[in-house]
Amino acid sequence: MDIPFSVRPGSHERQLKTRYRNPLFPADRQNVSLIDLADAQATDEVELQQFQREFSDTLRQAAGMGPHVGSEVILGLKEKCDELYEKACGLSGDLAAEKQSLEQFLDVLMTAVIAGANGDDHAMDELAQESTARKLHFRLLQAPVVCDLLRPDTPVAREELIPTLLSQSSEDLQLALELFDQQQRHELYQQASGQIQILEQSDTPLPADIPGKMELFLKTPA
């Protein structure tokens, strides 16, 4: 029986979809029932609704800002927008419009913060570094697996990390690996090599792109 997964699943359904009939996972983890799917979709829907409430509340707060709003309010909104953008990248459905709005509002907030720095060179340097870091972070978030791994309550169990990473496209795997330093990548490579060897010894058919993905673990982080 085929499982009717969503086209744009949320975090919990996404991990089920990754595991389903995937030879990189243990046999018992490849099984996904309709009940599993319904539970995951329900959890993802709750998270989506929570995001939508927080997004609307943030927009209302922004609309109510006066011309002399305090810096602590601006910084609080900036932090909230960063948080919401990260959430939006991992949720179900198409949230492109919401993400675009958050990016635009962050630009407005950063302009206000820069104006408040009032020529302070040290503060300006810190703001430039923050802006660069945000752009890098947002780039990584374009890979849904990055969003899943960054969650404190990640649906990717420790023992499922290697098969989950190897199940990504090469592009998304490269982005996900940027979360790890060189030593961690080496350790992941060793673990992946061991798991692949076991699968090969059991004559498990593996995707043809596995060797190329394994090489990505050994690339020096940027």
C-alpha positions in Angstrom: 0.0 0.0 0.0 1.3 3.4 -1.0 1.2 6.2 1.6 -0.3 9.5 0.4 2.4 11.8 1.6 1.9 15.6 1.3 3.8 17.4 -1.5 5.1 19.9 1.1 5.2 18.0 4.3 6.1 19.4 7.7 8.9 18.2 9.9 7.3 15.1 11.4 5.7 13.9 8.1 9.0 14.7 6.3 10.9 12.2 8.5 8.3 9.5 7.9 8.6 10.1 4.1 12.3 9.9 4.4 12.1 6.5 6.2 9.4 5.0 4.1 10.7 2.0 2.1 14.2 3.4 2.3 16.9 0.7 2.3 19.2 3.0 4.2 17.1 2.6 7.3 16.5 -0.6 9.4 13.7 -2.7 8.0 11.4 -1.9 11.0 11.8 1.8 10.5 10.9 1.6 6.8 7.3 0.7 7.7 4.9 3.6 7.9 1.2 3.2 8.5 -1.7 5.5 7.7 -2.1 6.1 11.4 1.6 7.2 11.6 0.9 9.5 8.7 -2.2 11.0 10.3 -0.5 11.5 13.6 2.5 13.3 12.0 0.3 15.5 9.8 -1.8 16.4 12.8 1.3 17.4 14.8 2.6 19.4 11.8 -0.8 21.2 11.4 -0.7 22.3 15.1 2.8 23.7 14.5 1.6 25.5 11.4 -1.3 27.1 13.2 0.9 28.2 16.0 3.3 29.8 13.5 0.4 31.6 11.8 -0.8 33.0 15.2 2.7 34.2 16.1 3.2 35.7 12.6 0.0 37.6 12.8 0.8 38.8 16.3 4.2 40.0 15.2 2.7 41.9 12.3 0.2 43.6 14.5 2.9 44.6 17.0 5.0 46.0 14.1 2.0 48.0 12.8 1.6 49.5 16.2 5.1 50.8 16.5 5.4 54.6 16.8 8.2 56.8 15.4 10.0 56.8 18.7 9.9 53.1 19.6 12.6 52.0 22.0 15.6 50.0 20.8 14.6 47.0 23.1 11.3 46.7 21.2 13.1 46.8 17.8 15.7 44.2 19.0 12.9 42.0 20.4 11.0 42.1 17.1 14.2 41.4 15.1 14.8 38.3 17.2 11.2 37.2 16.8 11.4 37.6 13.0 14.6 35.5 12.9 12.8 32.8 14.9 9.7 32.9 12.8 11.7 32.7 9.5 13.5 29.6 10.8 10.2 28.0 11.7 8.6 28.8 8.4 11.3 27.1 6.5 10.5 23.7 8.2 6.7 23.9 8.2 4.2 22.2 5.9 2.6 24.0 3.0 3.8 27.0 1.0 4.9 29.9 3.2 6.9 31.8 0.6 4.9 34.9 1.1 5.3 34.9 4.9 9.0 34.3 4.5 9.3 37.2 2.1 7.4 39.5 4.5 9.7 38.5 7.3 12.8 39.2 5.3 11.5 42.6 4.2 10.6 43.5 7.8 14.0 42.4 9.0 15.5 44.8 6.5 13.4 47.6 7.9 14.4 46.6 11.5 18.1 46.4 10.6 17.9 49.9 9.0 16.5 51.2 12.3 19.2 49.5 14.3 21.9 50.8 12.1 20.5 54.3 12.4 20.5 53.9 16.2 24.2 52.9 16.1 24.8 56.6 15.2 28.3 56.2 13.7 29.6 53.8 16.4 32.3 51.9 14.5 32.3 48.9 16.8 28.5 48.6 16.7 28.5 48.9 12.9 31.0 46.1 12.6 28.9 43.9 14.9 25.8 44.7 12.8 27.7 43.8 9.6 28.8 40.5 11.1 25.2 39.8 12.2 23.8 40.5 8.7 26.4 38.2 7.1 25.6 35.4 9.6 21.9 35.8 9.0 22.3 35.5 5.3 24.3 32.3 5.8 21.8 30.9 8.2 18.9 31.7 5.9 20.7 30.0 3.0 21.2 26.8 5.1 17.5 26.9 6.0 16.5 26.4 2.3 17.3 22.7 3.0 14.3 21.3 5.0 16.6 18.8 6.7 18.6 21.7 8.2 15.4 23.0 9.8 14.7 19.5 11.2 18.1 19.1 12.7 18.1 22.5 14.3 14.9 21.8 16.2 15.5 21.2 19.9 12.8 18.4 19.5 14.2 17.2 16.2 12.2 14.3 14.7 15.5 12.9 13.5 16.6 10.3 16.1 20.3 10.0 16.8 20.4 6.5 15.2 18.6 7.9 12.1 21.0 10.8 11.5 23.3 8.9 9.0 20.5 7.4 6.8 18.6 10.7 7.0 21.6 12.7 5.7 22.4 10.1 3.0 18.7 10.3 1.8 19.0 14.0 1.0 19.8 15.4 -2.4 23.5 16.3 -2.8 22.7 20.0 -2.6 20.7 19.6 0.7 23.3 17.3 2.1 26.0 19.9 1.5 24.0 22.5 3.3 23.2 20.1 6.2 26.9 19.3 6.6 27.7 22.9 7.2 26.1 22.5 10.6 29.1 20.3 11.6 32.8 21.1 12.0 35.5 19.1 10.3 36.0 16.6 13.3 32.3 16.0 13.4 32.2 15.4 9.7 35.0 12.9 9.9 33.1 11.1 12.7 29.9 11.1 10.6 31.9 9.7 7.6 33.2 6.9 9.7 29.8 6.0 11.0 28.3 6.2 7.5 31.1 4.0 6.1 30.3 1.4 8.7 26.6 1.4 8.0 27.1 1.3 4.3 29.5 -1.7 4.7 26.9 -3.6 6.7 24.2 -2.9 4.0 26.6 -4.0 1.2 27.4 -7.2 3.1 23.7 -8.0 3.3 23.3 -7.4 -0.4 21.0 -4.5 0.2 20.6 -2.5 -3.1 21.8 1.0 -2.5 21.2 4.3 -4.4 23.8 4.9 -7.1 24.7 8.3 -5.8 25.9 7.1 -2.3 29.6 7.2 -3.2 29.4 10.8 -4.3 27.5 11.8 -1.2 30.1 10.0 1.0 32.8 12.3 -0.6 30.9 15.3 0.6 31.5 14.3 4.3 35.2 14.8 3.7 35.1 18.2 2.2 36.6 20.9 4.4 33.9 23.2 5.8 33.8 26.7 4.4 
